[in-house]
């Protein structure tokens, strides 16, 4: 449009000056018509007499501006997005071009190249999407073939709804928004990313991949927070998640994520608040939008194909991510409490469930049998039917509490011996003394009564299922 206006302006000047020179007339009126001074009008008259119509053409007419992006660069940018960095938002794509491809462009330049081909950013605004759609409809009508229409339609990228904002909390550690998101983060299978986001700073304080939304995922996030920062004041999560889910007549309290996680939080002094409205925790919802537009590309470029490698990758990636997107910590007061020691973390982030001593003075737990070993390495024997609290610590070691006073380590009883003393003579050796296992002191909240008292006050439970 600007080029057309410029051409019309040049033509107008030429016509007025030509008439003034050829036929005479009032210079003041001619200057007023062209919107210039009389002095400049005289310069145009002299230029016309010397060069004719060519005097009214701009000196750079027909030349490309020095800042023009070459066709070669445009094609390369387009090819890289379609074949290597697809699904990246335009800001992230611009950063990757600068970092990996030695192509230095602004975000607006990258956007103009891609939008010219009707490729929209996954983070495109509703207004821009609407505007591009209007242009799309116009181009579809002008398209000469059905193939062109199909190509245009296939380039559109869906956009997610935004979430409303609210003021941040005043202090670092005052509120950690926690949630999980199932998504094709790497490979072609959906996995679930569990994260916690600090409300005051926007910092990701913990992140962990698992196959689905699990207690293990949330425990690992909590573990990272405790190890890196300390004990947070409060967690805020969605009531519709596994935090408040328990199947009716669930066979095992150990499968109840809410009770297990909330009980661990209670022991460490972290409260939990729930909401049934996803928008209420908009900080973590928006964080997932940003991660979904960036993290899969980074994982793909790093060649990540399994969960273990993805969790290892998260350690360094989250630090880089926070450096870009989180608010700086200085100037914001921290209300994290002192970091607990490793033993307390390990024994608190545990799965607690109830079992009974069965035949052989053993405990059956998930199709395996365990014997109770005291601190001297000797097996303890209790009557069949004795109720015990089984504790699976964060490091996966097994313990049990009997009669709310005695703690034992659990040792798996194999189905059969690995070797025979009678036939495998090459493996014969003297009988080893029993190894003394580590048995934690009875100062942890593993008493049956205190645990079931807590369970009784969980609103999501069916009280008929709770032992007296």
C-alpha positions as CSV (number, residue, x, y, z in Angstrom):
1,X,0.0,0.0,0.0
2,X,2.9,2.4,0.8
3,X,4.5,1.7,-2.5
4,X,1.3,2.5,-4.4
5,X,0.9,5.7,-2.4
6,X,4.4,6.7,-3.2
7,X,3.9,6.1,-6.9
8,X,0.7,8.2,-6.9
9,X,2.5,11.0,-5.1
10,X,5.3,11.0,-7.7
11,X,2.7,11.1,-10.5
12,X,0.8,13.9,-8.9
13,X,3.9,16.1,-8.5
14,X,4.9,15.4,-12.1
15,X,1.5,16.5,-13.4
16,X,1.3,19.7,-11.3
17,X,4.9,20.8,-12.1
18,X,4.6,20.0,-15.8
19,X,1.4,22.1,-16.1
20,X,3.0,24.9,-14.2
21,X,6.1,25.0,-16.5
22,X,4.2,24.4,-19.7
23,X,1.1,26.6,-19.1
24,X,2.1,28.9,-16.3
25,X,0.1,29.5,-13.2
26,X,0.1,30.5,-9.6
27,X,3.1,29.0,-7.7
28,X,1.5,29.6,-4.3
29,X,-1.6,27.6,-5.3
30,X,0.6,24.8,-6.8
31,X,2.7,24.7,-3.5
32,X,-0.6,24.5,-1.5
33,X,-1.9,21.7,-3.7
34,X,1.2,19.6,-3.3
35,X,1.6,20.4,0.4
36,X,5.1,21.8,0.1
37,X,6.9,25.2,0.5
38,X,7.3,27.6,-2.4
39,X,11.1,27.2,-2.1
40,X,10.8,23.4,-2.5
41,X,8.4,24.0,-5.5
42,X,11.1,26.0,-7.2
43,X,13.6,23.2,-6.7
44,X,11.2,20.7,-8.3
45,X,10.7,23.1,-11.3
46,X,14.5,23.3,-11.8
47,X,14.8,19.5,-11.5
48,X,12.0,19.0,-14.1
49,X,13.6,21.4,-16.5
50,X,16.9,19.5,-16.2
51,X,15.8,15.8,-16.0
52,X,12.2,15.7,-17.1
53,X,9.9,13.1,-15.5
54,X,12.9,11.1,-14.1
55,X,13.4,13.9,-11.5
56,X,10.3,12.7,-9.6
57,X,11.4,9.1,-9.1
58,X,13.0,8.2,-5.8
59,X,16.7,7.4,-6.0
60,X,16.2,4.0,-4.3
61,X,13.3,3.0,-6.5
62,X,13.5,-0.6,-7.5
63,X,16.2,-1.4,-4.9
64,X,15.7,-3.8,-2.0
65,X,16.4,-2.2,1.5
66,X,19.6,-3.3,3.1
67,X,17.6,-4.9,5.9
68,X,15.7,-7.2,3.5
69,X,15.9,-10.9,4.4
70,X,17.2,-12.9,1.4
71,X,15.1,-15.5,-0.3
72,X,17.7,-18.1,0.6
73,X,17.4,-17.3,4.4
74,X,13.6,-17.3,4.1
75,X,13.6,-20.8,2.5
76,X,16.1,-22.1,5.1
77,X,14.0,-20.7,8.0
78,X,10.9,-22.3,6.6
79,X,12.6,-25.6,6.0
80,X,14.1,-25.7,9.5
81,X,10.7,-25.1,11.1
82,X,8.9,-27.7,9.0
83,X,11.5,-30.4,9.3
84,X,13.4,-29.9,12.5
85,X,11.9,-27.4,14.9
86,X,8.2,-28.0,14.1
87,X,5.7,-27.2,16.9
88,X,8.1,-24.7,18.6
89,X,6.6,-21.4,19.4
90,X,8.1,-18.5,17.4
91,X,10.1,-17.0,20.3
92,X,11.6,-20.4,21.1
93,X,12.2,-21.0,17.4
94,X,14.0,-17.7,17.1
95,X,16.3,-18.6,20.1
96,X,17.1,-22.0,18.5
97,X,18.0,-20.4,15.2
98,X,20.4,-18.1,16.9
99,X,21.8,-20.8,19.1
100,X,22.1,-23.8,16.7
101,X,21.9,-22.5,13.2
102,X,23.8,-19.1,13.3
103,X,20.7,-17.3,11.9
104,X,20.1,-14.0,13.7
105,X,16.6,-12.7,13.2
106,X,14.0,-10.9,15.3
107,X,10.9,-12.7,16.5
108,X,8.8,-10.5,14.3
109,X,10.9,-11.3,11.2
110,X,10.6,-15.0,11.9
111,X,6.9,-14.7,12.4
112,X,6.4,-12.8,9.2
113,X,8.2,-15.5,7.2
114,X,6.2,-18.3,8.7
115,X,2.8,-16.5,8.7
116,X,3.3,-15.8,5.0
117,X,2.9,-19.5,4.6
118,X,-0.1,-19.6,7.0
119,X,2.0,-21.3,9.7
120,X,0.8,-20.0,13.1
121,X,2.6,-20.3,16.4
122,X,1.1,-22.7,19.0
123,X,1.0,-19.6,21.2
124,X,-0.8,-17.4,18.7
125,X,-3.4,-14.9,20.2
126,X,-7.0,-15.3,19.4
127,X,-7.0,-11.8,17.6
128,X,-4.2,-12.8,15.3
129,X,-5.8,-16.2,14.6
130,X,-9.0,-14.5,13.6
131,X,-7.2,-12.0,11.4
132,X,-5.2,-14.7,9.7
133,X,-8.3,-16.8,9.2
134,X,-10.0,-13.9,7.3
135,X,-6.9,-13.6,5.0
136,X,-7.0,-17.4,4.7
137,X,-10.6,-17.3,3.4
138,X,-9.7,-14.7,0.9
139,X,-6.8,-16.7,-0.4
140,X,-8.9,-19.9,-0.5
141,X,-11.3,-18.1,-2.8
142,X,-8.4,-17.0,-4.9
143,X,-6.7,-20.4,-5.0
144,X,-6.6,-21.9,-8.4
145,X,-6.6,-25.5,-7.4
146,X,-8.1,-27.8,-4.7
147,X,-4.6,-28.8,-3.8
148,X,-3.7,-25.2,-2.8
149,X,-6.8,-25.0,-0.5
150,X,-5.8,-28.3,1.2
151,X,-2.3,-27.1,1.7
152,X,-3.4,-23.8,3.3
153,X,-5.8,-25.6,5.7
154,X,-3.2,-28.1,6.8
155,X,-0.8,-25.3,7.9
156,X,-3.2,-24.0,10.6
157,X,-2.1,-24.8,14.2
158,X,-4.7,-25.0,17.0
159,X,-4.5,-22.5,19.9
160,X,-5.4,-23.1,23.6
161,X,-7.5,-20.8,25.7
162,X,-5.7,-18.5,28.1
163,X,-6.2,-18.4,31.9
164,X,-6.9,-15.3,33.9
165,X,-4.2,-13.8,36.1
166,X,-4.2,-12.8,39.7
167,X,-1.6,-11.1,42.0
168,X,1.4,-13.2,43.0
169,X,2.0,-14.2,46.6
170,X,4.3,-12.0,48.5
171,X,7.0,-14.5,49.6
172,X,9.0,-17.3,48.0
173,X,7.8,-20.6,49.3
174,X,4.4,-19.3,50.5
175,X,2.5,-21.2,47.8
176,X,3.6,-23.9,45.5
177,X,1.1,-24.7,42.7
178,X,1.3,-28.4,41.8
179,X,-0.2,-30.4,39.0
180,X,0.5,-33.0,36.3
181,X,0.1,-33.0,32.6
182,X,-0.2,-36.0,30.3
183,X,1.3,-35.2,26.9
184,X,3.6,-36.6,24.2
185,X,6.6,-35.1,25.7
186,X,9.0,-37.4,23.9
187,X,8.6,-40.4,21.6
188,X,5.1,-41.3,20.4
189,X,3.7,-42.4,23.8
190,X,2.0,-40.1,26.3
191,X,3.8,-39.6,29.6
192,X,3.0,-37.4,32.5
193,X,5.1,-34.5,33.7
194,X,4.6,-33.5,37.4
195,X,5.7,-30.0,38.4
196,X,5.5,-27.5,41.2
197,X,5.6,-23.8,40.4
198,X,6.3,-21.2,43.1
199,X,3.5,-18.6,42.9
200,X,5.7,-15.6,44.0
201,X,8.6,-16.1,41.5
202,X,7.2,-18.3,38.7
203,X,10.1,-20.7,39.4
204,X,9.7,-24.4,38.7
205,X,10.8,-25.9,42.0
206,X,10.4,-29.5,41.1
207,X,9.7,-31.6,38.0
208,X,9.4,-35.4,37.4
209,X,8.2,-37.6,34.5
210,X,6.2,-40.8,35.1
211,X,4.0,-43.0,32.9
212,X,0.9,-41.5,34.5
213,X,-0.2,-39.2,37.3
214,X,1.2,-41.0,40.4
215,X,2.1,-40.6,44.0
216,X,5.7,-41.4,43.0
217,X,5.7,-38.4,40.7
218,X,4.5,-36.0,43.4
219,X,6.8,-37.4,46.0
220,X,9.8,-36.8,43.6
221,X,8.7,-33.2,43.1
222,X,8.3,-32.7,46.9
223,X,11.7,-34.4,47.4
224,X,13.4,-31.9,45.0
225,X,11.8,-29.0,46.8
226,X,12.9,-30.2,50.2
227,X,16.5,-30.8,49.0
228,X,16.8,-27.6,47.1
229,X,14.9,-25.1,49.1
230,X,13.4,-26.5,52.3
231,X,9.8,-27.0,53.5
232,X,7.2,-24.9,51.7
233,X,4.3,-23.3,53.5
234,X,1.5,-24.6,51.3
235,X,0.7,-26.6,48.2
236,X,-2.2,-25.7,45.9
237,X,-3.6,-28.3,43.6
238,X,-6.7,-29.3,41.6
239,X,-9.4,-31.2,43.4
240,X,-10.1,-33.3,40.3
241,X,-6.6,-34.9,40.3
242,X,-5.5,-38.0,42.0
243,X,-4.9,-35.9,45.2
244,X,-8.6,-36.4,46.1
245,X,-9.4,-39.5,44.2
246,X,-10.1,-42.9,45.9
247,X,-12.0,-45.7,44.3
248,X,-15.0,-46.9,46.2
249,X,-14.1,-49.9,48.2
250,X,-10.5,-49.5,47.3
251,X,-8.6,-52.6,48.5
252,X,-5.6,-50.8,49.8
253,X,-5.1,-47.4,51.5
254,X,-1.6,-47.5,50.0
255,X,-3.1,-46.7,46.6
256,X,-4.8,-43.5,48.0
257,X,-2.5,-40.7,46.7
258,X,-4.3,-38.0,48.6
259,X,-4.0,-39.6,52.1
260,X,-0.4,-40.7,51.5
261,X,0.8,-37.3,50.2
262,X,-1.2,-35.3,52.6
263,X,0.0,-37.3,55.6
264,X,3.6,-36.8,54.5
265,X,2.9,-33.0,54.2
266,X,1.3,-33.0,57.7
267,X,4.4,-34.5,59.2
268,X,6.6,-31.9,57.6
269,X,4.3,-28.9,58.3
270,X,3.1,-28.2,54.7
271,X,-0.6,-27.5,54.3
272,X,-2.6,-28.4,51.2
273,X,-5.4,-26.4,49.6
274,X,-7.6,-27.7,46.8
275,X,-9.7,-26.2,44.1
276,X,-12.1,-27.7,41.6
277,X,-11.5,-24.8,39.1
278,X,-8.3,-25.3,36.9
279,X,-8.1,-21.5,36.3
280,X,-7.6,-20.9,40.1
281,X,-4.1,-22.3,39.7
282,X,-3.4,-20.4,36.5
283,X,0.3,-20.1,37.2
284,X,0.9,-23.8,36.8
285,X,-1.6,-24.1,33.9
286,X,0.2,-21.4,31.9
287,X,3.5,-23.0,32.8
288,X,2.4,-26.2,31.1
289,X,1.4,-24.3,28.0
290,X,4.9,-22.8,27.9
291,X,6.6,-26.2,28.5
292,X,4.4,-28.0,25.9
293,X,5.6,-25.5,23.3
294,X,9.3,-25.8,24.3
295,X,10.2,-29.0,26.2
296,X,9.2,-31.6,23.5
297,X,11.4,-29.8,21.0
298,X,14.4,-29.8,23.4
299,X,13.9,-33.4,24.3
300,X,13.7,-34.4,20.6
301,X,16.8,-32.5,19.7
302,X,18.6,-34.2,22.7
303,X,17.6,-37.6,21.4
304,X,15.6,-38.5,24.5
305,X,13.4,-41.6,24.1
306,X,12.8,-43.0,27.6
307,X,11.7,-41.7,31.0
308,X,14.9,-42.2,32.9
309,X,16.9,-40.1,30.3
310,X,14.1,-37.5,30.3
311,X,14.2,-37.1,34.1
312,X,18.0,-36.8,34.0
313,X,17.6,-34.1,31.2
314,X,15.1,-32.2,33.4
315,X,17.8,-31.4,36.0
316,X,19.8,-29.1,33.8
317,X,16.9,-28.0,31.6
318,X,14.8,-26.6,34.5
319,X,17.8,-24.5,35.7
320,X,18.1,-23.0,32.3
321,X,14.4,-22.5,32.0
322,X,14.1,-20.7,35.4
323,X,17.0,-18.4,34.4
324,X,15.0,-17.2,31.5
325,X,11.4,-17.2,32.8
326,X,11.4,-17.0,36.6
327,X,11.7,-13.8,38.6
328,X,15.1,-13.3,40.3
329,X,15.2,-14.6,43.9
330,X,16.9,-11.5,45.4
331,X,14.5,-9.0,46.8
332,X,11.9,-11.6,47.5
333,X,11.8,-13.0,51.0
334,X,11.9,-16.8,51.4
335,X,9.5,-18.5,53.9
336,X,10.8,-22.0,53.3
337,X,11.6,-23.7,56.6
338,X,14.9,-25.3,57.3
339,X,15.7,-28.3,55.0
340,X,15.2,-31.6,56.9
341,X,18.0,-34.1,56.9
342,X,18.1,-36.9,54.3
343,X,16.8,-39.6,56.7
344,X,13.8,-37.6,57.7
345,X,12.9,-36.9,54.0
346,X,13.4,-40.6,53.1
347,X,11.2,-41.9,55.9
348,X,8.5,-39.2,55.6
349,X,8.0,-39.5,51.9
350,X,6.8,-43.1,52.4
351,X,3.8,-45.2,51.3
352,X,2.1,-46.5,54.4
353,X,-0.4,-49.4,54.4
354,X,-1.7,-52.0,56.7
355,X,-1.1,-55.8,56.6
356,X,-1.5,-58.8,58.8
357,X,1.0,-61.4,59.7
358,X,0.2,-64.6,57.7
359,X,1.4,-68.2,58.0
360,X,5.2,-68.5,58.4
361,X,5.3,-65.3,60.5
362,X,5.7,-63.3,57.3
363,X,3.9,-60.4,55.7
364,X,2.4,-60.5,52.2
365,X,2.9,-57.3,50.2
366,X,2.1,-57.0,46.5
367,X,2.6,-60.8,45.8
368,X,5.8,-61.0,47.7
369,X,6.6,-62.3,51.2
370,X,8.7,-60.5,53.8
371,X,10.1,-61.5,57.1
372,X,10.6,-59.0,60.0
373,X,14.3,-58.4,60.9
374,X,15.3,-56.6,64.2
375,X,18.3,-54.4,64.6
376,X,20.4,-57.4,65.5
377,X,19.7,-59.1,62.2
378,X,17.4,-61.8,63.8
379,X,13.9,-62.6,62.6
380,X,11.0,-61.5,64.8
381,X,8.0,-63.8,65.0
382,X,4.4,-62.7,65.7
383,X,1.1,-64.6,65.8
384,X,-0.8,-65.0,62.6
385,X,-3.4,-62.2,62.2
386,X,-1.3,-59.5,64.1
387,X,-1.9,-56.1,62.4
388,X,1.2,-54.3,61.3
389,X,1.9,-51.0,59.5
390,X,4.0,-51.6,56.4
391,X,6.2,-48.6,55.4
392,X,7.9,-48.3,52.0
393,X,10.4,-45.5,52.3
394,X,11.3,-43.1,49.5
395,X,14.4,-45.1,48.7
396,X,12.2,-48.2,48.3
397,X,13.5,-49.9,51.5
398,X,10.8,-51.7,53.5
399,X,10.0,-51.4,57.2
400,X,7.1,-52.3,59.5
401,X,5.7,-51.1,62.8
402,X,4.0,-53.6,65.2
403,X,1.9,-52.7,68.2
404,X,2.8,-49.0,67.7
405,X,6.2,-49.4,69.4
406,X,8.4,-51.9,67.6
407,X,10.1,-51.1,64.2
408,X,11.6,-53.8,62.0
409,X,13.3,-54.0,58.6
410,X,11.5,-56.2,56.0
411,X,13.6,-58.7,54.1
412,X,12.1,-60.4,51.1
413,X,11.7,-64.2,51.3
414,X,12.7,-65.7,47.9
415,X,10.4,-68.3,46.4
416,X,13.3,-70.8,46.2
417,X,17.0,-70.8,47.1
418,X,19.4,-69.7,44.4
419,X,21.9,-72.5,45.1
420,X,22.0,-75.9,46.8
421,X,24.4,-76.8,49.6
422,X,24.1,-80.5,48.6
423,X,24.5,-80.3,44.8
424,X,26.2,-76.9,44.1
425,X,29.4,-77.9,45.8
426,X,31.4,-75.1,44.1
427,X,29.2,-72.6,45.9
428,X,29.6,-74.2,49.3
429,X,30.7,-71.8,52.0
430,X,30.3,-71.3,55.7
431,X,27.0,-70.0,57.0
432,X,27.3,-66.3,57.2
433,X,26.2,-64.4,60.3
434,X,23.0,-62.4,59.8
435,X,23.6,-58.9,58.6
436,X,22.4,-56.2,60.9
437,X,20.0,-54.0,59.0
438,X,19.4,-50.4,59.7
439,X,16.2,-50.0,61.7
440,X,15.1,-46.4,62.3
441,X,14.2,-45.4,65.9
442,X,10.5,-45.2,66.9
443,X,10.3,-41.4,66.5
444,X,8.5,-41.4,63.2
445,X,4.7,-41.0,62.7
446,X,4.1,-44.6,61.9
447,X,1.8,-45.5,64.7
448,X,-1.3,-47.2,63.5
449,X,-3.7,-45.2,65.7
450,X,-2.3,-41.8,64.6
451,X,-2.4,-42.7,60.9
452,X,-6.0,-44.0,60.9
453,X,-7.1,-41.0,63.0
454,X,-5.7,-38.8,60.2
455,X,-7.4,-40.9,57.5
456,X,-10.7,-40.7,59.3
457,X,-10.8,-36.9,58.9
458,X,-10.1,-37.0,55.1
459,X,-13.3,-35.8,53.5
460,X,-13.0,-38.0,50.4
461,X,-12.9,-41.3,52.3
462,X,-15.9,-43.6,52.8
463,X,-15.8,-43.9,56.6
464,X,-17.2,-47.5,56.4
465,X,-13.8,-48.6,54.9
466,X,-11.8,-47.2,57.8
467,X,-10.7,-49.6,60.6
468,X,-11.8,-48.8,64.1
